[in-house]
Amino acid sequence: MNGADSKEETEEQQHVMSEVHLGCPPGISGPHISRFTISLPPEIESSRFNELFKVGESSTDQEIGFDEDGDLVLPRRRQASRHCFTMKIQHNITSSIPSVGLQVWKAELVLSDFVLHKMCTSTEFDGIVALELGAGTGLAGMLLAHAAKTIFLTDHGDEILANCVKNVQLNSGVFNCEDVVYVRELDWLQPWPPKLSLDLASQERFSWSSSELEEVRKAALLLAADVIYSDDLTDAFFGILEGLMSQGLEKVWLTW
């Protein structure tokens, strides 16, 4: 066994858990569906998305703080905001390192919050084409789908991609996003653009069509959350980013 094989085997055996899942029921090994309440701050006008935000209970103000490492602490609300809606996300509570896309991570929540803020305070996202790299459970991209024309949620591995599709289906009633969102395979270790399946009859479920790659050329925004955790993958990520920006992409939002 060489060093690379040994490293891959160790990563497969080692399980990690996102801090977002600390309140989930213990002892669950398979997929678990959590409900995330998306709340609108009281100072934000929600009239642009009246069909999305429901009127609920009033919330109490909570202060935002930082931990000893300087990271943002996101307190849980005791009550729902007056304007809120709920998203259902299927995820694993723990996973191996290669399958961390099956979990919800804090940076994805921060990115989702920023996407929601921009959607409610501007028309910047209206009618755009966008893609998310390392989309995982697809939370941020699905939020963006409420305003965007097309959003490509990309990741690597059939299990992660199938779970992302499940989440699009779970939230289709909230966003009507199934006609807007495309879940596609994107291996950062392979050059951009990804290879096409020329035989339509045998085209794989998550493969790209030529028309979709043409659509990506029009992308105005790229999202990515919690994708900086491995030297090799970080180099590969910026390689894909370079390829996308060379064809006209100008705006990238990255959280970690």
N, C-alpha and C positions, 0 to 999 in steps of 0.2 A: 504494500500500500504506500503510495507516495504522499507527500505533504498536502497536496490539494485534496486528495480523496479523504485523508484523515480530517481535514478541516471541515469538509462538507458533511461527513458523518457526525462530527461533534455538533454542528449547527442543527442537524436534523434531530438529534437526541435532546438537545438543550431546549427547554421550554421557557418562554417569557410571558409576562402579563402586563398589559397596559394599566396605568394608574386609573384610567377612566372606568375600568371594570371592577374596582375594589368593592363596590356595593352590590355586585351581582351575586346570585345564589351560589354558595360553595358546592363543589363536587360535580359540576356540570362539565363534561368533556367535549360534547358536540356543539353544534350551532345553537345559539340562544338569541331570542328576539327581544331587544330593548326598545323602549319608547323614549324618544328624545323630544322634550318640549322646547320649541323654538319661540322665544319671546321677543317682543318688540319693545325697546326702551321707551319710556313715556314721552320723551322729548321728540321722538320721530313720528312723523305723520304717515299713517298707513293707508291713505286713501287710494294709492296706486295699486294696492294689493288687497282690496276689501274682500275678495273671494277667497283669499288665502288665510288671513288672520281672523280668528274668531274672538268675540268679546268674552273675556273670562273674568277671574277675580283680580282685584288690584294687588300689586306687589309692594313689598317693603324694600326700601333702598338698601343696598349692600355695598360695602366698600371693597375695592379691588386692591390686593396687596401682593407682595413678593416674598418668596422663601429665601433661605440663607444663601442659596446659589444665585439669586437674582432672577429666578424664573417666575413668570406670572402665576399667581394663585387664582384659580377660577372657583369661587364659592358656589355651592349648590343653593338654588332658590328654595325657600320654604313654601312659597306660594307662586302660582303661575302669574305671569304678567297679564295685564288687562287685555292685551292683544297677543294671541299666541296660536300656534298650531303644533301638531304632533307628527313626528316622523318615526316610522318603524324601521329599525336596522337589525338585520340578522348578522351575527358576528360570533366568533369563538371567544371564550374568556381567556384562554391561553393558546399559544401556538408555538411551533418551532420557529427559529429565526428566518428561514426561507419563506415561511407562511405568515409573516407578521401582517400582511395585507388582509388577513381574516379578522383582525381586531380594529377597534376604533381607538385612535391615539389623540392625545391632547392637542397636538398641532393641527389636526384635522378640524377640531372644534373651533380653534382660534381662526383658521382660514374660513370656515363656514360662517363664523360671526362677521368677519370682514366682508365676505361676499354678500351677506344679508344686508349689512349696513350700506354698501354701495348700491345695491338693488333698490333700497328704499329711499335713498337720498339723491339719486341721479338716474339718468337714462343711458348711462355708459354701456350697460350690458344689453340693451334692447336690440334684438335681431342680430347679435354677433355669432360668429363661429368660435368655439373655444375647445381646449382639450385639457384633461388632467392626467399627469404622469404619476404612476404609483397610486392610482385612485383608491385601491383597497376596497372598502365597503361602499364608496361612491357618494358619501354624504355631501361634501362641498359641491361636487359637480351636479348632483340632483337639485340642489338649491338654485344653482346658476341656471338650470334648465327652465326655470319659471320665466326667465326674461330672454334667454339666448335663443337663437334660431336653431343651432345645432351644437351639441356637446359630445365629445368623444371621451369616454372614461377608459383609460388604458392601464393595463397591469400585465403581469406575467404569471402563467400557470392556470390550468383549467379550473382547479378548485377555487382559487381567488376570483377568477372571472365569472364562474357560475354563481358564486355567492353575490357578486356585484349585480348580476342580472336579476337575482332573486330580490334584491333590495329595490331595484327599479320597479319591479312588479308590485312589491309591497306598497310602494308610494305612488303608484300610477293614478290612484284616485285623488291624491292631494295635488299633484303637479300636472297631470295629463302628459307625463314626460316620456312615455314609451315611443312616441313618434319623433321625439327630439333627441333622445339619448341613445348613443351607440356604444356598446361595450366591446372593446377590441384588444387583441394581444399586442403587446409591444415589449420586445426583449431588448433592453438597453445594450446588451453585449453584441448585438447585431447592428450593422450600419443602417442609417436612415437613407431612403425610405424602406419600410419593411417589404418583404417579397409578396407578390400577389399570387393568388391561386387562380391559374388560368382556366382550369376545368371547373365551370360553375356547378356541374352536377356533384362534384366531390369537394366543393369548397368547405373548408372547416368553419365551425360555428363562429369563431372569434377572429377570422382572417379578414383582411382589408380588401375592398374592391377598388378598382381604379378611380371610380367616381368619388369615393370617400377620400382617397389620397388627394384628389384635386380639391375637395372641399377643405381639407386641412390646410392647404396652401393659403386659404383665405382667413385662417385663424388670427384673431386679434388679441387673444389672451391665452396664457398657459398657467395652470394651477399645479402646485405640488406641495404636499405636506408630509413631513417626517420621512423624507427620502435620503437624508444625510446621516448614515449610520455605519457605512462600510466604505473603506478606501476604494476598493475595486468598483463598487456600484456608484460611488460618487463620481469617479472619473468617467464611467459609462454614461451616467446621467448628463454630465456636461457635454459629452460627445453628442448625444441625441439633441440636447438643447442647441448646440452649435449648428447642427443640421437643420433644425426647424427655423432658427433665426436667420439662416442664410437664404431662406425662401420667403422672408418677409415678416415673420413674427417679431413683434416689437415689445410686448409687455409680458412680464413674467412675475407671478406672485408666488413666493416660496416661504413656507413656515417650517420651523423645526424646534 
